[in-house]
């Protein structure tokens, strides 16, 4: 009521009040949007923090996924790799299996994976599948991971900004493909002339229409003439108009993805440092923010999504689709490389953050020290896929003079786990991450494993044939540099004992004279005896303790070959017949005479 009184008698006051109310309303709307954005950002950071408290091994489930990410459907969907990896060593499916890279429910990949997008998960997969061999590139990646692991707040902010992209990986793949395959208008001169003509025809058509609406029907002829001219132009260049429209349409569903990508780029460009190779990722993201003009691009795309009722008259008068199409295509083409580099940088950042999270959140880790000396030394190492409360730490030291270890001991005492511990920590070291050890010094190695052998019915391979072919990779390798780290568990276990012993000794003698590092786990005493005769080989063992309640293990690695023989005592504990046990002991005595 007061407002109406003022409006009637005090127009100035009424107008001023109206302006103030409008300004207050606009301020409230803007502040509400700002509060919403801050609340959304806080929720995203809280979610990342909750995920950081998830203990994947203890919980029996990964934070994200343990499944090996598949390649995109088309190679055009793969963004460029921004950071050089130098020489790498591609692992085979044998190493994937032996080192539990993609095991269920939690493999090494699942333990590390904190990526919100498939682009990041694929980059992390590529790092694990092809560990680095160059000291320079290992050190560079370590420096990046070390910075991210120590910069907790910045890392959390960057990871939180990528959360809206969860579920948008297909859109990112599509965006990369569309940008790669986008082509310029094949008739640029004709397009320019038509667009210049539209600057005349559009206002003229609007003026003529206005005159007609005011009752001056003489302008109908001018209006019809202009429409006929524009219709003739559209008919003559129908393929060009259709091509430009078809170039823009696939981008329309990607507006939300582009805006989420821009938000992530802003956060990464703000929080990444100007030191280490992270500066290159920072520069790529800053170019996405400052150069590519994604906000304007999104506005053009939203304009292209106008309904037919509005767009049709605009096309008749102004060739609307042509203007919008040229604006979108020219912007995308002029910034094609920057946009692709930005998506590539997104994947790199996510993979590096995954490695950094493991270093920041896992206790008992360290950054290993690469060296040019021929050395593999792990102190108090453990397997990262074993729960912390169940961990038993052991170490290893292989040098140019002591290159081969033979590890003996009973089943379930820890031989295979020890081999995997060494292999997994070498892999973690060579992807630039932390290792689960008190300290580690090593020279980059080529990992070759024969730990977990299975028959392969698809390849018509028996258990023994499968093992023979995998061991052949190690025996036939003649390259000396970089050195191999060969992990071999129970060589030739798929054949009879006599041939197994003979082939095992021959294998060990071959390994002893090679220039590489090897760990061989075995039950065969002949291999331990062969190792004892070689100055370049050492014997170590795990042992068991037999008590009244059963057999126990302390999982501690000890020097020397295994000497305990408890198999018959275990049979006795399990209630085997006396005659059976006596015969077994007699045969044992005959074999040792």
C-alpha positions in Angstrom: 0.0 0.0 0.0 2.8 2.4 0.9 4.4 1.7 -2.4 1.3 2.6 -4.3 0.9 5.8 -2.3 4.5 6.8 -3.0 4.1 5.9 -6.7 1.1 8.2 -6.9 2.4 11.2 -5.0 6.2 10.8 -4.8 7.4 9.4 -8.1 11.1 10.0 -7.4 10.9 8.1 -4.1 9.0 5.3 -5.7 11.5 5.0 -8.6 14.4 5.0 -6.1 12.8 2.4 -4.0 12.2 0.2 -7.0 15.8 0.5 -8.1 17.0 -0.4 -4.6 14.7 -3.4 -4.4 15.9 -4.6 -7.8 19.5 -4.2 -6.8 18.9 -6.0 -3.5 17.2 -8.8 -5.4 20.1 -9.1 -7.9 22.6 -9.0 -5.0 20.7 -11.8 -3.2 20.6 -13.9 -6.3 24.3 -13.5 -7.0 25.2 -14.2 -3.3 22.9 -17.3 -3.4 24.7 -18.6 -6.4 28.1 -17.8 -4.7 27.0 -19.6 -1.5 25.8 -22.6 -3.6 29.1 -22.8 -5.4 31.0 -22.6 -2.1 28.7 -25.3 -0.5 29.2 -27.5 -3.5 33.0 -27.1 -3.4 33.0 -27.9 0.3 31.0 -31.0 -0.2 33.4 -32.1 -3.0 36.4 -31.6 -0.7 34.7 -33.5 2.1 34.0 -36.4 -0.2 37.7 -36.6 -1.3 38.7 -36.5 2.4 36.3 -39.3 3.2 37.8 -41.4 0.4 41.3 -40.8 1.7 40.3 -42.5 5.0 39.1 -45.6 3.2 41.6 -48.4 3.8 41.2 -50.5 0.6 43.2 -53.6 1.8 41.5 -53.8 5.2 38.1 -53.0 3.8 38.5 -55.5 0.9 37.3 -52.9 -1.7 39.0 -50.2 -3.6 38.2 -46.5 -3.4 37.5 -46.4 -7.1 38.1 -49.5 -9.2 40.6 -52.4 -9.5 39.5 -53.3 -13.0 42.0 -52.6 -15.7 40.6 -49.7 -17.8 39.8 -50.6 -21.4 41.2 -48.5 -24.2 38.7 -46.1 -25.8 36.7 -47.4 -28.8 38.7 -45.4 -31.3 42.3 -44.1 -31.2 41.0 -40.7 -32.0 39.5 -40.6 -28.5 43.0 -40.7 -26.8 44.3 -37.2 -25.8 48.0 -36.5 -26.3 50.5 -37.4 -23.5 51.9 -34.2 -22.2 54.8 -35.4 -20.1 57.5 -37.5 -21.8 58.2 -40.9 -20.2 61.5 -41.8 -22.0 62.3 -45.4 -22.4 59.9 -47.8 -20.7 59.6 -51.6 -20.2 56.2 -53.0 -21.1 55.0 -55.7 -18.8 53.2 -58.8 -20.0 50.0 -60.3 -18.7 52.3 -62.7 -16.8 53.7 -59.8 -14.7 50.2 -58.4 -14.3 49.1 -61.7 -12.8 52.2 -62.4 -10.7 52.3 -58.9 -9.2 48.5 -58.7 -8.8 48.2 -55.5 -10.8 44.5 -55.9 -11.5 43.5 -58.6 -9.0 40.1 -58.7 -7.4 38.9 -57.3 -5.1 41.9 -55.0 -4.6 44.9 -55.2 -6.9 47.8 -52.8 -7.1 45.9 -50.6 -9.6 42.9 -50.5 -7.3 45.1 -49.7 -4.3 46.5 -46.6 -6.2 43.5 -45.6 -8.3 41.9 -42.3 -7.1 41.0 -41.0 -10.6 37.6 -39.5 -11.3 37.8 -40.0 -15.0 38.7 -42.8 -17.4 41.3 -40.5 -18.9 43.1 -40.4 -15.6 42.6 -44.2 -14.9 44.0 -45.0 -18.3 47.1 -42.9 -17.7 47.7 -44.6 -14.4 47.2 -47.9 -16.1 49.8 -47.0 -18.7 52.3 -46.0 -16.0 51.9 -49.3 -14.3 52.0 -51.3 -17.5 55.1 -49.7 -18.7 57.5 -48.7 -15.8 60.2 -46.2 -16.5 63.8 -47.1 -17.3 65.4 -43.7 -17.4 66.9 -42.3 -14.2 66.1 -38.8 -15.4 62.4 -39.5 -16.0 62.0 -41.5 -12.8 63.5 -38.5 -10.8 61.3 -36.0 -12.6 58.1 -38.0 -11.8 59.2 -38.6 -8.2 59.6 -34.8 -7.9 56.1 -34.3 -9.1 54.6 -37.0 -6.9 56.6 -35.8 -3.9 55.3 -32.2 -4.3 51.7 -33.4 -4.6 52.0 -35.7 -1.7 53.3 -32.9 0.6 50.8 -30.2 -0.7 47.7 -31.8 1.0 45.4 -28.8 0.6 46.2 -28.2 -3.1 46.0 -31.9 -3.9 42.5 -32.1 -2.2 41.3 -29.0 -4.0 42.4 -30.3 -7.4 40.9 -33.7 -6.9 37.7 -32.2 -5.6 37.4 -30.1 -8.7 37.5 -33.2 -10.9 34.5 -34.8 -9.0 31.8 -33.4 -11.3 33.6 -35.2 -14.2 32.8 -38.6 -12.7 30.5 -40.2 -15.2 31.5 -37.8 -18.0 34.4 -39.9 -19.3 32.5 -40.9 -22.4 31.7 -37.2 -23.1 35.4 -36.4 -22.7 36.3 -39.1 -25.2 33.7 -37.8 -27.6 35.0 -34.3 -27.2 38.5 -35.4 -28.0 37.3 -37.2 -31.1 35.1 -34.4 -32.3 37.9 -31.9 -31.9 40.4 -34.1 -33.8 38.0 -34.8 -36.6 36.6 -31.3 -36.9 37.2 -29.7 -40.4 37.0 -26.1 -41.5 34.3 -24.8 -43.9 35.5 -25.7 -47.4 33.9 -22.5 -48.8 35.3 -19.8 -46.5 34.9 -17.0 -49.1 31.3 -17.8 -49.9 30.6 -18.0 -46.2 32.2 -14.6 -45.5 30.2 -13.0 -48.4 26.9 -14.5 -47.2 27.5 -13.4 -43.6 28.3 -9.9 -44.8 25.2 -9.8 -46.9 23.2 -11.0 -43.9 24.2 -7.8 -42.1 22.3 -5.9 -44.7 19.5 -8.3 -45.5 18.6 -8.9 -41.8 18.0 -5.3 -40.8 16.3 -4.5 -44.1 14.0 -7.5 -43.7 13.1 -6.4 -40.2 12.5 -2.8 -41.3 10.2 -4.0 -44.2 8.3 -6.3 -41.8 7.8 -3.4 -39.4 6.4 -1.2 -42.1 4.0 -3.9 -43.2 2.8 -4.3 -39.6 2.2 -0.5 -39.5 0.0 -0.8 -42.5 2.3 0.2 -45.3 1.7 -2.8 -47.5 3.9 -1.4 -50.3 6.8 -2.9 -48.4 5.5 -6.4 -48.9 7.2 -6.6 -52.3 10.6 -5.7 -50.7 10.1 -8.2 -47.9 9.2 -11.0 -50.4 12.2 -10.1 -52.6 14.6 -10.3 -49.7 13.2 -13.6 -48.6 13.5 -15.0 -52.2 17.1 -13.8 -52.4 18.0 -15.4 -49.1 16.1 -18.6 -50.0 18.0 -18.8 -53.3 21.3 -18.4 -51.4 20.4 -21.2 -49.0 19.4 -23.4 -52.0 22.7 -22.8 -53.8 24.8 -23.4 -50.8 22.6 -26.1 -49.1 25.5 -28.5 -48.6 27.6 -25.8 -46.9 24.8 -24.9 -44.5 24.1 -28.5 -43.7 27.8 -29.2 -43.2 28.1 -26.3 -40.7 25.0 -27.4 -38.8 26.2 -31.0 -38.6 29.6 -29.8 -37.4 28.0 -28.1 -34.4 25.2 -30.5 -33.4 27.5 -33.2 -31.8 29.0 -30.6 -29.5 25.6 -29.5 -28.0 25.4 -32.3 -25.4 28.9 -31.5 -24.2 28.3 -28.0 -22.8 28.1 -29.3 -19.2 31.2 -31.4 -19.7 33.1 -28.4 -21.1 32.1 -26.2 -18.1 33.2 -28.9 -15.6 36.5 -29.3 -17.5 37.0 -25.5 -17.3 36.4 -25.5 -13.5 38.9 -28.3 -13.1 41.4 -26.4 -15.3 41.0 -23.2 -13.2 41.7 -25.1 -10.0 44.7 -27.0 -11.3 46.1 -23.8 -12.9 45.7 -22.0 -9.6 47.1 -24.7 -7.3 49.9 -26.5 -9.3 53.4 -25.1 -8.7 55.8 -23.4 -11.1 58.4 -26.0 -10.1 59.1 -29.5 -11.3 57.5 -30.8 -14.5 54.1 -29.9 -12.9 54.7 -26.4 -14.4 54.0 -27.8 -17.8 50.6 -29.2 -16.7 49.9 -25.9 -15.0 50.7 -24.1 -18.2 48.4 -26.4 -20.2 45.5 -25.8 -17.8 46.1 -22.1 -17.7 45.9 -22.0 -21.5 42.6 -23.8 -21.4 41.3 -21.1 -19.0 42.7 -18.0 -20.6 43.1 -18.7 -24.3 40.5 -21.2 -25.5 37.5 -19.1 -24.4 35.3 -22.1 -23.2 32.7 -19.8 -21.7 32.1 -18.0 -25.0 32.2 -21.3 -26.8 29.5 -22.7 -24.5 27.4 -19.6 -25.1 27.6 -20.1 -28.9 26.6 -23.8 -28.4 23.6 -22.8 -26.3 22.6 -20.4 -29.0 22.9 -23.2 -31.5 20.4 -25.2 -29.5 17.5 -22.8 -30.1 14.2 -24.4 -31.0 13.0 -24.4 -34.6 10.3 -21.9 -34.1 12.9 -19.2 -33.2 15.7 -20.5 -35.3 13.8 -20.7 -38.6 13.0 -17.0 -39.0 16.5 -16.1 -37.8 17.9 -18.4 -40.5 15.7 -16.8 -43.2 16.7 -13.3 -42.2 20.3 -13.7 -40.9 21.6 -17.2 -41.8 21.7 -17.8 -38.1 23.1 -21.4 -38.3 26.0 -20.2 -40.5 27.0 -17.5 -38.1 26.9 -19.8 -35.1 28.6 -22.7 -36.9 31.5 -20.5 -38.1 31.9 -19.1 -34.6 32.0 -22.5 -33.0 34.2 -24.2 -35.6 36.7 -21.4 -35.9 37.1 -21.2 -32.1 37.6 -25.0 -31.8 40.0 -25.2 -34.7 42.1 -22.2 -33.5 42.5 -23.8 -30.1 42.4 -27.5 -31.1 45.9 -28.3 -29.7 45.3 -26.4 -26.5 42.0 -28.2 -25.8 43.5 -31.6 -26.5 46.5 -30.8 -24.4 44.2 -29.8 -21.6 42.4 -33.2 -21.6 45.8 -34.9 -21.7 47.0 -32.8 -18.7 43.8 -33.8 -16.8 44.7 -37.4 -17.2 48.3 -36.8 -16.1 47.3 -34.8 -13.1 44.8 -37.5 -11.9 47.3 -40.3 -12.3 50.0 -38.4 -10.5 47.5 -37.5 -7.7 46.7 -41.2 -7.3 50.4 -41.9 -6.7 50.7 -39.0 -4.4 47.7 -40.1 -2.4 49.3 -43.5 -1.7 52.4 -41.7 -0.5 50.5 -39.3 1.7 48.0 -41.7 3.2 50.0 -44.9 3.7 52.3 -45.2 6.7 55.7 -46.9 6.4 56.5 -45.7 2.9 59.5 -43.8 1.4 60.7 -42.4 -1.9 63.3 -44.8 -3.2 66.7 -43.5 -4.4 67.7 -44.4 -8.0 71.3 -45.0 -8.6 73.6 -45.7 -11.5 75.3 -48.4 -9.6 74.1 -52.0 -10.2 72.2 -52.4 -7.0 68.8 -53.5 -5.6 68.6 -52.9 -1.9 65.4 -52.9 0.0 65.4 -52.4 3.8 62.4 -53.5 5.9 60.1 -53.9 2.9 56.6 -55.3 2.8 53.9 -56.1 0.3 51.5 -53.1 -0.1 48.5 -55.5 -0.6 48.9 -57.1 2.8 47.0 -55.4 5.7 49.2 -53.3 8.0 48.5 -55.4 11.1 49.5 -58.6 9.2 52.7 -57.2 7.6 56.1 -58.9 8.2 59.0 -56.9 6.8 62.1 -58.3 5.1 64.9 -56.9 3.0 67.1 -57.8 0.1 70.5 -56.6 -1.3 71.5 -57.6 -4.8 74.8 -56.2 -6.2 77.0 -56.7 -9.2 78.9 -59.3 -7.1 75.9 -60.9 -5.4 73.3 -61.0 -8.1 71.3 -64.2 -7.4 69.4 -65.3 -4.3 68.0 -68.8 -3.9 65.2 -68.8 -1.3 64.1 -72.1 0.2 61.5 -73.1 2.8 58.2 -74.9 3.2 54.9 -74.0 1.5 53.1 -71.0 3.1 56.2 -69.8 4.8 56.5 -66.6 2.7 58.7 -67.4 -0.3 56.2 -66.3 -3.0 55.1 -63.3 -1.1 58.7 -62.2 -0.7 59.3 -62.4 -4.4 56.2 -60.4 -5.1 57.1 -57.8 -2.4 60.4 -57.2 -4.2 58.7 -57.1 -7.7 55.9 -54.8 -6.6 58.2 -52.3 -4.8 60.5 -52.2 -7.9 57.4 -51.5 -10.0 56.2 -48.7 -7.6 59.7 -47.2 -7.7 59.8 -47.2 -11.5 56.5 -45.5 -11.9 57.8 -42.6 -9.7 55.8 -43.4 -6.5 56.7 -44.4 -3.0 57.6 -47.9 -1.9 56.4 -49.8 1.2 59.8 -50.0 2.8 62.0 -48.2 5.3 64.5 -47.4 2.5 65.3 -48.5 -1.0 68.2 -47.9 -3.4 68.0 -49.4 -6.9 69.0 -49.2 -10.5 66.0 -49.4 -12.9 65.4 -53.0 -14.0 63.3 -54.9 -16.6 60.8 -57.0 -14.6 60.4 -60.6 -15.8 58.4 -62.9 -13.6 57.5 -66.6 -13.4 55.7 -66.8 -10.1 52.1 -67.9 -10.7 51.9 -70.2 -13.7 48.6 -71.6 -15.0 47.7 -73.7 -18.0 46.1 -71.8 -20.9 43.4 -73.8 -22.7 42.8 -71.0 -25.2 46.4 -71.4 -26.4 46.3 -75.2 -26.0 49.1 -74.9 -23.4 49.6 -77.3 -20.6 50.8 -76.2 -17.2 54.3 -77.3 -17.9 54.4 -75.9 -21.5 53.1 -72.5 -20.2 55.9 -72.4 -17.6 58.6 -73.5 -20.1 57.6 -70.7 -22.5 57.6 -68.1 -19.8 61.0 -69.1 -18.5 62.4 -69.1 -22.0 61.9 -65.3 -22.0 64.4 -65.0 -19.2 66.9 -67.5 -20.6 67.0 -66.2 -24.1 67.4 -62.5 -23.2 70.9 -61.4 -24.3 70.5 -57.6 -23.6 72.7 -56.5 -20.8 71.4 -53.0 -20.0 69.2 -52.2 -18.3 69.5 -55.3 -16.1 66.7 -57.8 -15.7 65.1 -58.5 -12.3 63.9 -62.1 -12.7 61.5 -63.5 -10.1 61.1 -67.3 -10.4 59.0 -69.5 -8.1 59.6 -73.3 -8.2 61.0 -73.6 -11.7 59.8 -76.6 -13.8 57.4 -77.6 -11.1 55.1 -79.2 -13.8 57.3 -82.2 -14.5 58.7 -85.2 -12.6 61.2 -84.7 -9.7 64.3 -86.0 -11.5 63.9 -83.8 -14.6 62.8 -80.9 -12.4 66.0 -81.1 -10.4 68.2 -81.4 -13.5 66.5 -78.6 -15.4 66.4 -76.4 -12.3 70.2 -76.7 -11.7 70.8 -76.0 -15.4 68.6 -73.0 -15.1 70.4 -71.7 -12.0 73.8 -72.2 -13.5 72.7 -70.2 -16.6 71.4 -67.4 -14.4 74.6 -67.3 -12.3 76.7 -66.5 -15.3 74.3 -63.9 -16.7 74.7 -60.2 -15.8 71.2 -59.8 -14.3 69.4 -60.0 -10.9 67.4 -63.1 -10.0 65.4 -64.4 -7.1 64.6 -68.1 -7.2 62.3 -69.7 -4.7 62.5 -73.5 -4.6 62.0 -76.6 -2.5 64.9 -78.3 -4.3 68.0 -78.9 -2.1 70.1 -79.4 -5.3 69.5 -75.7 -6.2 70.6 -74.6 -2.7 73.7 -76.7 -3.0 74.5 -75.2 -6.4 74.0 -71.7 -5.0 76.4 -72.5 -2.1 79.2 -73.3 -4.6 78.9 -70.0 -6.5 80.5 -66.8 -5.2 77.8 -64.7 -6.9 74.9 -66.4 -5.3 73.5 -66.5 -1.8 71.1 -68.8 0.0 68.2 -67.5 2.2 65.3 -69.3 3.7 62.0 -69.2 5.6 61.3 -71.7 8.2 58.4 -73.1 10.2 57.8 -74.0 13.8 55.9 -77.2 14.7 54.1 -77.1 18.0 51.5 -79.3 19.7 48.8 -77.1 18.2 50.1 -77.2 14.7 52.5 -75.5 12.3 53.3 -71.8 12.6 55.4 -69.3 10.6 57.2 -66.1 11.6 57.7 -65.1 7.9 61.3 -63.9 8.7 63.9 -64.3 6.1 67.1 -65.9 7.3 70.5 -66.5 5.7 71.5 -69.9 4.5 69.4 -72.8 3.0 66.4 -74.3 4.8 67.4 -77.2 7.0 64.2 -78.1 8.8 62.2 -81.2 7.7 58.8 -81.3 9.2 56.6 -82.9 6.6 56.5 -86.4 8.2 56.0 -84.9 11.7 53.0 -83.0 10.3 51.6 -86.2 8.8 52.0 -87.8 12.3 50.2 -84.9 13.9 47.4 -85.3 11.4 46.9 -89.0 12.5 48.4 -90.9 9.6 48.9 -94.7 10.3 52.1 -95.8 12.1 53.1 -98.2 9.3 52.8 -95.4 6.8 55.0 -93.0 8.9 57.6 -95.7 9.5 57.9 -96.5 5.8 58.3 -92.8 5.0 61.1 -92.4 7.6 62.9 -95.5 6.2 62.7 -94.1 2.7 64.1 -90.8 3.9 67.0 -92.5 5.5 67.8 -94.4 2.3 67.7 -91.2 0.3 70.2 -89.5 2.5 72.7 -92.3 2.7 
